[in-house]
Amino acid sequence: MSMDEPAYFDMHCHLGFCEDAVQAARALAAAGVGAFSNTVTPAEFAEQRVALVGEGNVRTGAGLHPWWVGEVDAAACESLLTTVERTRFIGEVGLDFSPAHIATREAQVDALAQVARVCMQVGGKVVSLHAVRAVDDVLNVLERADALTADAGNACIIHWFSGTSDQLTRARRVGCYFSVNPRMLDSKRGRAYAQAIPADRLLLETDEPASEGAPWSAARVRGSLEETLTQLAALRGDDPAQLREQIAQTSRTLLQQ
């Protein structure tokens, strides 16, 4: 199944948390779903890249999730940078300054800065970003590295945006994409943000499975994406079919090899 075929795209998920990532990818293909599967450590990416290489409906991101930054050694971080040079898809990377993760703030910033520098130097990357209580900090790191310039040619996706309205305006201004999941639409603020995102920067996601062993099925993913699309169309006053095709086409373009 090629990326031209799916009707829906889960632009931030974690197939590596499924019991069998290959079977999960094939179940998504049968359900008409393409995916950007994010990894949380360089070791997971090395494993998943090999496992999913033949699954045409999935792209696998090279990641170092901010929650895991304190658990990987310098050699692993170096291997991530080498991988970032060689792969188009990067994720999940970013910053999380919530109370549970603020202790590794300095290490998180350093790791993201190194990734951003490589993205600027090589260019043409699609990057899925985690930004919790840290949207300005993420954008500052990317801008200092010139990773957001037109010349760099990177596409930066903030997944499950949870910042302020001013931060949303800033992220829009520098050209970020935004992947929206059902939990984002559970809040009044999240719904307002979903209305403000330009249609050509709007993507769908599930962020599932949330952890290893969490319930997951391709049917549930397809249903979640459909419901999110329905809610977005109603909130924005858009025709559902037109919005679905707009989001699908944006996703296809981003996921081209």
C-alpha positions in Angstrom: 0.0 0.0 0.0 1.5 3.4 -1.0 0.9 6.7 0.7 -1.3 7.7 -2.3 -4.0 5.3 -1.1 -5.0 5.9 2.5 -8.1 8.1 3.2 -6.8 9.0 6.7 -3.4 9.5 8.2 -2.5 9.2 11.9 0.3 11.7 11.9 1.5 11.0 15.4 1.3 7.5 16.8 3.6 4.9 18.5 3.4 1.6 16.7 6.5 0.5 18.6 4.2 0.2 21.7 2.0 -2.3 19.9 2.6 -6.0 20.6 3.4 -6.5 16.9 4.2 -3.3 15.0 4.2 -5.1 11.6 0.8 -6.5 12.2 -0.4 -3.2 13.4 0.9 -1.4 10.3 -0.8 -4.0 8.1 -4.1 -3.7 10.0 -3.9 0.1 9.5 -3.4 -0.4 5.7 -6.4 -2.7 5.6 -8.4 0.1 7.4 -7.2 2.7 4.8 -4.9 4.5 7.3 -1.4 5.8 6.8 0.8 6.6 9.7 3.8 8.6 11.0 5.0 6.3 13.8 7.2 8.1 16.3 9.8 6.4 18.5 11.0 7.5 21.9 14.7 6.3 21.9 17.4 5.7 19.3 17.3 2.0 20.2 13.6 1.8 19.5 14.0 3.5 16.2 16.8 1.1 15.2 14.4 -1.8 15.9 11.3 -0.3 14.3 13.1 0.9 11.2 14.1 -2.6 10.3 10.7 -4.1 11.3 8.6 -1.6 9.3 10.8 -1.0 6.3 8.5 -3.0 4.0 5.2 -1.4 5.2 4.4 1.3 2.6 1.7 3.0 4.6 4.0 3.8 7.5 6.9 6.2 8.0 9.0 5.7 11.1 10.5 8.7 12.9 13.9 8.8 14.6 13.2 9.9 18.2 14.4 10.9 21.6 11.3 11.8 23.6 12.0 14.4 26.3 10.7 11.9 28.9 13.5 9.5 28.0 16.4 12.0 27.7 17.7 11.3 31.1 17.8 7.5 30.5 20.1 7.4 27.4 23.8 7.8 27.4 26.0 10.0 25.2 26.7 7.2 22.7 22.9 6.8 22.1 22.5 10.5 21.6 25.4 10.5 19.1 23.8 7.6 17.2 20.6 9.6 17.1 22.3 12.5 15.4 23.9 10.2 12.8 20.5 8.8 12.2 18.9 12.2 11.9 21.4 13.0 9.1 20.3 10.0 7.1 16.5 9.9 7.6 13.8 12.3 6.5 11.4 11.6 9.4 12.2 12.7 13.0 10.1 12.2 16.0 9.3 12.3 18.7 11.6 15.0 19.9 11.0 18.2 21.9 10.8 19.6 25.4 8.6 18.9 28.4 8.9 21.4 31.3 6.0 20.0 33.4 6.8 19.3 37.0 7.5 15.6 36.4 10.2 16.3 33.8 11.6 19.7 34.6 14.7 18.1 36.3 16.1 17.2 32.9 15.5 20.6 31.4 19.1 21.3 30.5 19.6 17.9 28.9 16.4 18.2 27.0 17.4 21.5 25.5 20.8 20.3 24.6 19.4 17.2 22.9 16.8 19.2 20.9 19.5 21.8 19.9 21.7 19.1 18.5 18.9 17.6 16.5 17.9 21.1 15.3 21.4 21.8 14.1 21.5 18.7 12.0 18.1 19.4 10.6 19.3 22.9 9.5 22.5 21.5 8.0 20.9 18.7 6.1 17.4 20.0 5.5 14.2 18.5 4.2 13.2 16.8 7.5 9.7 16.2 8.8 9.8 16.6 12.6 7.1 15.7 15.1 7.6 17.9 18.2 6.5 17.4 21.8 6.1 20.8 23.5 4.6 20.8 27.0 4.9 24.0 28.9 7.7 24.7 26.5 6.3 26.0 23.2 8.4 29.2 23.2 11.4 27.2 24.3 11.0 24.7 21.4 10.6 27.5 18.9 13.6 29.4 20.3 15.8 26.3 19.9 14.6 25.8 16.3 15.0 29.4 15.4 18.5 29.7 16.9 19.5 26.8 14.7 17.8 28.3 11.7 15.9 25.0 11.3 12.7 26.9 10.5 14.0 28.9 7.6 12.7 28.4 4.1 16.2 27.4 2.9 16.3 24.5 5.4 13.1 23.1 4.0 12.0 21.3 7.2 8.4 20.7 8.1 7.9 21.0 11.9 4.7 19.5 13.4 3.7 20.4 16.9 1.6 17.5 18.1 -1.3 18.0 20.5 -0.7 21.8 20.9 -1.3 22.9 24.5 0.4 26.3 24.7 -1.1 29.8 24.8 -2.9 31.7 22.0 0.1 33.9 21.6 2.3 30.9 21.2 -0.1 29.4 18.6 0.1 32.7 16.7 3.9 32.5 16.8 4.0 28.9 15.7 1.6 29.6 12.9 3.8 32.6 11.8 6.9 30.5 11.5 5.1 27.9 9.4 4.5 25.0 11.9 2.0 22.3 11.2 -0.3 21.0 14.0 -1.6 17.5 14.5 -4.9 17.3 16.5 -6.2 14.4 18.5 -9.6 13.9 20.3 -8.2 14.9 23.7 -7.2 18.3 22.3 -10.8 18.9 21.3 -12.1 18.0 24.8 -11.2 21.5 26.1 -12.7 24.8 25.1 -9.2 26.2 24.5 -8.3 23.2 22.3 -11.4 23.7 20.2 -10.7 27.4 19.8 -7.1 26.5 18.7 -8.4 24.0 16.2 -10.5 26.7 14.6 -7.5 29.0 14.3 -5.1 26.6 12.6 -4.9 27.2 8.8 -6.5 24.4 6.9 -3.2 23.7 5.0 -1.4 23.3 8.3 -3.9 21.0 10.0 -3.3 17.3 10.5 -4.9 14.4 12.5 -3.3 12.2 15.1 -4.2 9.7 17.9 -0.9 9.6 19.9 -1.7 5.9 20.5 -0.9 3.5 21.9 -0.1 5.7 24.9 2.2 3.1 26.4 3.3 -0.5 25.9 0.4 -2.9 26.4 -2.2 -0.2 26.1 -5.4 -1.1 24.2 -5.1 -0.5 20.5 -6.8 -1.6 17.3 -6.8 -0.3 13.7 -10.6 0.1 13.8 -10.3 2.2 16.9 -7.6 4.4 15.2 -9.8 4.8 12.1 -12.8 5.7 14.2 -10.8 8.2 16.2 -9.5 9.9 13.1 -13.0 10.0 11.6 -14.5 11.5 14.7 -11.8 14.1 15.0 -12.3 15.1 11.4 -16.1 15.4 12.0 -15.6 17.6 15.0 -13.1 19.8 13.2 -15.3 20.3 10.2 -18.2 21.3 12.5 -16.1 23.7 14.6 -14.6 25.3 11.5 -17.8 25.4 9.4 -16.0 23.3 6.7 -17.4 20.7 4.4 -16.2 17.4 5.9 -15.3 15.7 2.6 -13.3 18.7 1.5 -11.5 19.1 4.8 -10.7 15.4 4.9 -9.2 15.5 1.4 -7.2 18.7 2.3 -5.8 17.1 5.4 -5.1 13.8 3.6 -3.2 15.6 0.8 -1.1 17.6 3.2 -0.3 14.4 5.0 0.6 12.6 1.7 3.0 15.4 0.8 4.7 15.4 4.2 5.1 11.6 4.1 6.7 11.4 0.7 10.1 9.8 0.9 
